[in-house]
Amino acid sequence: MFSIKTHQNPWVNAGVTRMTSVVEVVNLSEFASKVAAKKLIIMVLDDSQSMNNRAHALHEATKGAIDVLDENTEFAMVRFSGEADLVFPSDGKVALPATAANKRDAKDRVRLFSCSGSGTYMEKALQAVERIVAQKAGYIIQALFLTDGEHNGDEADLKKAVQRLTGKLRIDVRIIGDGGHVKFMRTEIAEPLGGQVGLIKTNAEMANDFKALFAEAQSVAFGDVKLVFSCLKTGRVASVEQLDPKLELKPVQQGTDYIINTTAWKPSEHRIYRVVAELIPIPGKEHLFASMTSVGREFNLVQPKIVWTENGKTEEVVGETIVIGYSDDSERTLATNQVVAQATGQVELVEEKQRLVQALRTGDDATTTHAVNRILKLVQETGTKEDVEEATHALNNIGIQIGDKDDEGTHTVHVKRVSKLNVDDYDAGSTATHARPVPGKKN
């Protein structure tokens, strides 16, 4: 069971054609056990030579993660380097339930991760995942993708594999050490497939990270959940972003509907989407478009709804329509919707964090100073005192010392010797926002 709510100030000045709103979706199911969902978890692990000094830690972390699984969850293990193959199961099937016997067999086969392969061909790994997914229609599928290096394969083939998998599963990426490329893994694999990137700094951290990720994956209550934006005669969807973490989503257009497969939902999970809808001309009356944006006119743009499958039955809940209205009353047009204002600030915050990362990597001190000040200002405006303290600590951790403000209100910034590993860690967490539940909603 889900709820959906639209937040916006619909009033704009004459001539404006875009409306920014926030759509809030909540999974009202409190317990995953209430839903008879078929679940599958796939481990996709880098088996190249560069992982050799991590082999023991990888083996132990993988065995520990297997122990977390219960027999209601199916699982599979894939290794990849220059090629990719299925390590478990070995009986011709693509996945098996996590029974005690199957877990013993899988843990025995962990030894086959020899960390001796040549190259890191990530498209091969995803192609192996595709073969599993193709036989598991109706499952909630999640995957852990672990690597310590950069992609050596064909980028076009990688993009094609990601496109074919989009909406069919969630993949969370883990980069171990400082050899990986956080931005590439985030934008090319994790974000398009609904997941997040995390950095594992040391071998010792691997076991706990795996266990936590697998425990969370098993708590999922729904998998076949679609966020649908039905465009009315005068509206279309310009963009959709999810917050916390910030994900740029690419809806699939089917007729007048823009559809987002939102993949796995945990019990009581709360997600916030920032939606930009646009007024468009009425077909055949394009010459009248200018008059449509004049004071006194109002238009329905987009109807959001959430559609899901529960116990074999399709359910849906419709949210309030995203509208746009034209007024010359400044009290109306300048009125602030707090939820929309906060969401906009959070999007800017993520952009500034990623701008800071790039500046640190290129030694651009001017951009570093500007980005640090913008980050602090945005956190102060949209977060709590604790958020400000957390942001300051994170900046200190990547070698940034924040001084007093000058006469223009700008903090002085001093950059100490910057560790690539710490900057990568900051980059990996840069899409996390402080999106808050709407006022009056209990956590």
N, C-alpha and C positions, 0 to 999 in steps of 0.2 A: 504494500500500500504506500502510495506517495502523495505528497502535496506539492503544489506549485503556486508561486505568488510573483506578481509583477510589481516592480517599484519604479516610479518615474515622476518627473514633473512634465506634464504634456505640453506646457505652454512655451512657445518660442516667438522670436520676432519675425516679422514679415521677411520672406526671402530665404529663410533657413529650410533646408530639405532633410536634414538628418536628426534623428532622435536617439539619444543614449538612454538605455534603461537597464535595470538589473532584474534577472529572473532567478528566483531562489527555489531550489528543489530539495525536498527532505524525504528520505526513506523513513517512513513511520513504523516499519517493522523493527522490533526491539531484539529479536532473537533469530539468528540464522537457522536454528533447528526447526523453526516453524515452516520453513520453505523447503520442499523436497527438490533441491537443486543438485544437478550433476556437476561435479567440480573436477578440474584437471589442472595440475601444476607441472610445468616443464622446466627442468634445469638445463640451461644452455651455457656450457662452460668452455672457456678458452683452453685449448690443449697444446698451445704452441710452445716452442723452446723457451721463450722469454718467461714462461710460468714455472720453469724448472725449480727455481729456488722457493717456490710457493707450493710445490706439489703436496708436501705433507699437510700443510695448513688447509689446502683445498680438499684433500681427502677427508680430514677430520671434520671440517665445516659441513661438507656434503653429507657425511654420515649423521651428524647431529641434526641437520635439517630433515633428513629422512625420518628420524625418530619422532619429529614433531607431528608428522602426518598421521591422520586417522584413517580407518579403513573405508570411510565414506568418500574419501578423496582418491582419485586416480593420479598416477604420476609417471613421468618419463624422464630420461636423462640423455642429453645430446652433447657430444664433444665436437669441437671444430678447430681447425687450423687451416691448412691448404684445402682440405675437404671436410665434410661433416658426416657423422654417422650416429646411429642410435645405440647407445651403450646399454640402456635398459628401457623396455624389456628386450629379451633375446630370443623370444619364442615366435617371432613373426607378427606379434601384435604391436600396436603403437603406444599403448599405455596399459597399466594394470592398477587395480585397487591396492591401497597401502595396507595390506594385511601383514601380519607378523612374518609369514613366510616370504612374501614378496619383498618386504623391507630387508630381510636378511640377505636375500639374493641380490638386491640392488646394492647393499653396502659391500657385498663381496665383489661386485663388478666395478666399484669405485676405483679399484686398483688399475683398471684399464685407462684411467686418466694418467698417461705417462708423462705429459708435458714435454713432448719431444717432437711435435709436429713442426712443419715449416710454413711460416706465414700466418696472417690473421685475416682470413677471408670471411667477412661477416655475412655476405650474401649467401654463402654456402650454409651457414648456421640457420638463417631464416628460411631457406629453402627446405631444410630438414624439418623445421617447425611447421611449415606449410603442409608437409606430407602427413604430419600427425593431426593437425587441425582439420584437414579434409575428411578424416574419418571420425570426427567427434562433434558432429552437428548437435546443437542443443545443449552443449556443455558450457559452463562458465570456465573459461580458460585463462590462466595467468602464467607468466613465465618470468624466470630470473635469468638475465643475460649478464655473465661475468667475463670481463676481459682486463688485461693490463697494458694493452698496446693500441696502436692506431690501425685503422682499416687499411689492408693491403690489396683488397680485391677491386672489383669493378663497381664504381659508384652508380652507374646506370642500372646494373643488375640489382644492386642493393635497394635503390629507390623503387624498382618494380616489385621486389619482394615485399617491401614495406606497404606499398599500395595494395597489394593483393591481400595482406593480412589486416589492413585497417578495418576496425569495427568488429573483428572476429576474436580478439583476445587483448589482454593488457600485458605489456612487457615492461618490467622495471630493470634498469641497467645499473650494474655496479662496476665501477672502475677501481682496480686495486693499484696502489702506488701512484707514481707521478708520470707514468709513461703514456697514459691515455689522453684523449682529447675530449674534454668535458662538453664543450659547445657542440661538437660534431655528434657525439652520442646522444645529446639531448634533442637536437633539432632533427637529426636524421632517423633516429630509431625510437627513443623513449616518448617524446611528445606526440608524434603521429600515431603511436600505438597506445596512447592513453596512460603512459607510465611516467616515472620519475628517474632521474639520475642521482646516484649516491656515490660518494667516494669512500673507499675503505683504505685508510692510510697505512695500516700495517697488517701483516699476516694474522696477528693475534686478534684483530677485530673481526675477522671474517666469520668465525663461528657464531658469535652473538648476532651479527647482522643477518646471516642466513636464517637463523632460528626465528628472529623477530619478523622477518619478511614472510616466512612460510606460515607462521601462526596467524598473521594478519590476513593472508590470502585465504586461509581456511574459514575465516569469519564471514566471508562474503555471503550475502543473502539473495542477491539478484544479479543476473548477467545480461539478459535480453531486455535492455532498457533503452528506449530511444527518446531523445529530446527533439520535438518536431516544431518547426515554425511554419505555420500555414500563412502564406502571403495573400493578402486581400487584394482587391483590384488595383489599389493605388499604392501598394507597398512592396518592398523587397528587403531581404537581409543583406546588409553590407559586411558585417563581421560578427563573430562570436568568440569570446574568450572565457575560459574557466579561470577562476581565482583560487589560490591556495591549494595546490600550486597553480601558477599562471600557465595555462596551456592555450596556445592559439589553435582553435578548432576549425576544421574545414568541412562544413556541412555538405552532404550529397544532395543535389537537387533532383527531385522527382516531381515533375509537373510544377505546381505552385508551392510545393512543400520543400523545405530545407530540413534534412534529417541528419542528426548526430547520434551515432551509436556510442553510448556512454560507458559501455563495458561494465566492469564489476562494481557492485555497490555493497558496502558493509551495512549491518543493522544500524539504524539511527543516523546514518551518514547525511551530512548537510553540504550541498554544493551551491556555489554562487556563480552565475554566468553574467558577464557584461555583454549586452547586445546592442549593436548599432543598426537601427532600421532606417530605411530611406524612402521618402516620398517619390513616386515616379508618375509620369504623365499617364492619363487615361488613353489606352490605345485608340488611335484615330483622332485624338484631340490634343496632340502634342503642342499645337500652337496656343493652347489655352493654359499651358503649364505655369506661366508667370502669374496668372491671376489666381491659380490654386493656392499660392503661398501668400495671399494677401490677408489682412486682418479680418477676423470674423469667420474664417474657414476652419473646419476641423475634418480630419480624415483618420479612419482606422487603417493601420499599416500591416500589423502582423499578429497572428493569434498563436501564442505558445501553448504547448501541451506536452505531457509526459505519457509515454505509452510503454507498457511492460507486460510480460507474460507471468502469470501466477497460477500454479496448479493446472497448467495446460490451457488456461483461458486468457485472452487478451483483454487488458484493462487500460483505461486512460483517464486522465484528469486534465481539464482545460484551465489555463490561467487567464488572467485579465488581459485584454487586447492591448498591444502597444499602439498608442495613438499619437497624433501630432495636431496641435491647435495653435492658431495664430492670434496674437494679442498685442495691443500697444500699451497694455497696463504693466508697468515695470515691476510692480509687486508680484504679479503673476509670473512673468518671464524670468525674474531674478531669484524667485523662491528656490531654496536648496532642498533637494531630496537627500537626506543624510546618507542613505544606503548607496545611492548612485555616486555621490561625492566621494565617499570612502572607497568605492570600487575603482573609480577613476584615479584616485591618489595611489592605490595599490599597484595599478598597471604602470604608472609613472615610476614608482619605486623599483619595480623589477627592471625596467629599462635603465634606470640610473645605476643599479648594481652591476648590470652587465656592461655598461659604459665604463664603470670604474675598473672592472676586471681587465678590459681591453687596454685602458690607460696604464695600468700597472705593468702589463706585459710589454708595452712599447716604451715605457719610461716617460710618458707624457704627464709632467707634473701639473701643468695648468688644468688639464681635464680632470686629473685626480682630485685637485682641490675643489673644483666646481662640483664634481660628482659627490664627493663626501658631504659637502654642505647641503646639496639637494636631498641626499639620503636622510640626513638628520632632520631636515625641515619636514620632509614628507612623513617620516615616522612620527614626529611630534604632532603633526596635523591629523593623522589617521589612526594612530595607535595609542597605547597606554604608556605610563611611566616605565613599566617593566619592558615594554617593547623598545623604548628608547635606550634603556640600559643594555638590553640584549644586542641592539644594533651597534652601540658603541663598543661593546666587548668584542663583537665580531670584527669590527674595523681594527681594533687594537691587535687582534690575533693575526691579521695579515700584515702587520708592521706599520700601521698608520697611527701616529700620535696626533691627537686633536688638541689644538691650543685654544687660547681665548679668542673672542671675537674682536675684530678691528672696528674702526669708526663706522664702517658701512655694514656692520653686522655679519661679516664673514669670518668663520673660524679659520685660523691658521692651521695648516696641515703639514706635518713632517713625515716623510716616508723613510723608514729604516730599511735594512736589507730584507728583501721580500723573498719568502720561500715559495717556490712553484707549487709545492704540495699544498700549502695553506691557501694560496690563491685559487688552486683547483677546487679545494674544499668549499671555499666561499662561492665560487662559480656554480658548483653543483647545488648549493642551497639557495641560489639567487632567485629561483622562481617561487620559493615559499613566500607567502604574503601573510598579512595579519587580518585577512577577511574575517569579519565578525558575524555571528548570527544576528539576524535583524532584531531591533528593539522589541522587547517583550517576549522573545522566544527563549525558552530555557535550554541550556546545553544538555 
